[in-house]
Amino acid sequence: MRAVVQRVSRAEVRVGGEVVGSVGAGLCVLLSVGPGDVEATAQRMAARIAGLRVFPDANGRMNLDLAAAAGGILLVSQFTLHADTSRGHRPSFIGAASPELAERLYGVVADALRGLGHPVATGRFGASMEVDLVNDGPVTLVLSSGEPPWPADAG
């Protein structure tokens, strides 16, 4: 499982011009599921995301997690995070999970984050989406679920 986590002052996702999910201050998380991921992987990823101390405290230091900052999460599926671009100019997506597994585990992550008490908005799985956000900081982190290091993906 891979996630690109961005601290945002606002974020929204649209499908066909319609806003299907939005948050104010919090996190925008682009999530990709790998073929070897299981429910336990999804639960751990949710806990890692929720526990990130990337919000400023009274001294401006990144010391607060999502709960302390009273932020929300916009969770968007993005299988392209598992792209392999090491050969040629066209990415290969064989490293991504099947749509059935990915959708199920995407739901597990969303439910786990909600279970931790966080407001979670989502995109629409499998749809062509437009994500609009204001990256605050900017703060952007890449999380991986313990899979081996990414191969040369810059080509």
C-alpha positions as CSV (number, residue, x, y, z in Angstrom):
1,M,0.0,0.0,0.0
2,R,1.3,3.4,-0.9
3,A,-0.1,6.8,0.2
4,V,0.8,10.4,-0.7
5,V,-0.3,12.5,2.3
6,Q,-0.6,16.2,2.0
7,R,-1.4,18.7,4.7
8,V,-4.1,20.9,3.3
9,S,-6.1,24.0,4.2
10,R,-8.9,22.7,2.0
11,A,-9.4,19.9,-0.5
12,E,-12.2,18.6,-2.7
13,V,-12.8,16.0,-5.3
14,R,-15.2,16.3,-8.2
15,V,-16.6,13.6,-10.6
16,G,-18.3,15.0,-13.7
17,G,-18.2,18.5,-12.3
18,E,-20.0,17.5,-9.1
19,V,-18.2,17.7,-5.7
20,V,-18.4,14.2,-4.2
21,G,-16.1,14.9,-1.2
22,S,-14.4,17.8,0.5
23,V,-12.6,18.8,3.7
24,G,-11.4,22.0,5.3
25,A,-8.1,21.9,7.1
26,G,-6.6,18.4,7.4
27,L,-5.1,15.8,5.1
28,C,-5.6,14.9,1.5
29,V,-4.5,11.3,1.1
30,L,-4.0,9.6,-2.3
31,L,-4.0,5.9,-1.7
32,S,-2.9,2.9,-3.8
33,V,-3.3,-0.7,-3.0
34,G,-0.8,-3.4,-4.0
35,P,-1.6,-7.0,-4.8
36,G,-0.1,-8.4,-1.6
37,D,-2.0,-6.0,0.7
38,V,-4.5,-7.4,3.2
39,E,-6.9,-5.9,5.8
40,A,-4.2,-5.7,8.4
41,T,-2.1,-3.6,6.0
42,A,-5.0,-1.2,5.5
43,Q,-5.6,-1.0,9.3
44,R,-1.9,-0.2,9.9
45,M,-1.9,2.4,7.1
46,A,-4.9,4.2,8.6
47,A,-3.3,4.3,12.0
48,R,-0.1,5.7,10.5
49,I,-1.9,8.4,8.6
50,A,-4.0,9.4,11.7
51,G,-0.9,9.5,13.9
52,L,1.3,11.7,11.7
53,R,2.4,14.7,13.7
54,V,2.4,17.2,10.8
55,F,0.2,20.0,12.2
56,P,1.8,23.1,13.9
57,D,1.6,23.5,17.7
58,A,1.4,26.9,19.4
59,N,5.1,27.4,18.6
60,G,4.7,26.6,14.9
61,R,6.5,23.2,15.2
62,M,5.0,20.1,13.6
63,N,3.9,18.4,16.8
64,L,0.2,17.8,16.4
65,D,-1.6,14.9,14.9
66,L,-4.9,15.0,13.0
67,A,-7.1,14.7,16.2
68,A,-5.2,17.4,18.0
69,A,-5.6,19.7,15.0
70,A,-9.3,18.8,14.6
71,G,-8.7,18.1,10.9
72,G,-10.5,16.0,8.4
73,I,-9.3,13.6,5.7
74,L,-10.1,13.5,2.0
75,L,-9.2,10.0,0.9
76,V,-8.8,9.4,-2.9
77,S,-8.0,6.1,-4.6
78,Q,-5.1,6.4,-7.0
79,F,-3.8,3.2,-8.5
80,T,-1.2,5.1,-10.5
81,L,1.0,5.3,-7.4
82,H,1.9,1.7,-8.2
83,A,3.1,2.6,-11.7
84,D,6.4,1.2,-12.9
85,T,8.0,3.7,-15.3
86,S,11.5,2.1,-15.4
87,R,11.1,1.0,-19.0
88,G,10.2,3.3,-21.9
89,H,7.7,6.1,-21.7
90,R,4.4,4.3,-20.9
91,P,3.8,3.4,-17.3
92,S,2.9,-0.2,-16.4
93,F,0.3,-0.8,-13.7
94,I,0.8,-4.5,-13.1
95,G,2.1,-3.7,-9.7
96,A,-1.3,-2.4,-8.6
97,A,-3.9,-4.6,-6.9
98,S,-7.0,-5.8,-8.8
99,P,-9.9,-3.3,-8.7
100,E,-11.9,-5.7,-6.5
101,L,-9.1,-5.9,-3.8
102,A,-8.3,-2.2,-4.1
103,E,-11.8,-1.1,-3.6
104,R,-12.3,-3.3,-0.6
105,L,-9.1,-2.2,1.1
106,Y,-9.7,1.4,0.2
107,G,-13.0,1.0,2.1
108,V,-11.2,-0.6,5.1
109,V,-8.8,2.4,5.3
110,A,-11.7,4.8,5.2
111,D,-13.7,2.9,7.8
112,A,-10.6,2.5,10.1
113,L,-10.0,6.3,9.9
114,R,-13.6,6.9,10.8
115,G,-13.3,4.4,13.6
116,L,-10.5,6.4,15.0
117,G,-12.9,9.4,15.2
118,H,-11.8,11.3,12.1
119,P,-14.2,12.9,9.6
120,V,-13.5,11.2,6.2
121,A,-14.6,12.3,2.8
122,T,-13.9,10.2,-0.2
123,G,-13.7,10.3,-3.9
124,R,-15.6,7.8,-6.1
125,F,-13.6,4.6,-6.6
126,G,-12.8,3.9,-10.2
127,A,-14.1,7.2,-11.5
128,S,-12.2,9.9,-13.4
129,M,-11.8,12.5,-10.7
130,E,-10.5,16.0,-10.4
131,V,-8.8,16.8,-7.1
132,D,-8.4,20.4,-6.0
133,L,-6.4,21.3,-2.9
134,V,-4.3,23.9,-1.2
135,N,-1.2,22.2,0.1
136,D,-0.4,23.9,3.5
137,G,3.3,24.3,4.2
138,P,3.8,22.7,1.8
139,V,3.8,19.4,3.7
140,T,3.8,16.2,1.5
141,L,4.8,12.8,2.8
142,V,5.0,9.4,1.0
143,L,4.1,6.3,3.1
144,S,4.6,2.7,2.1
145,S,3.3,-0.3,3.9
146,G,6.7,-2.1,4.3
147,E,7.0,-3.2,0.7
148,P,10.5,-3.4,-0.8
149,P,12.0,-0.1,-1.9
150,W,10.4,1.3,-5.0
151,P,12.4,0.4,-8.1
152,A,13.8,3.1,-10.3
153,D,10.5,4.8,-11.0
154,A,11.8,8.0,-12.5
155,G,12.9,6.2,-15.7
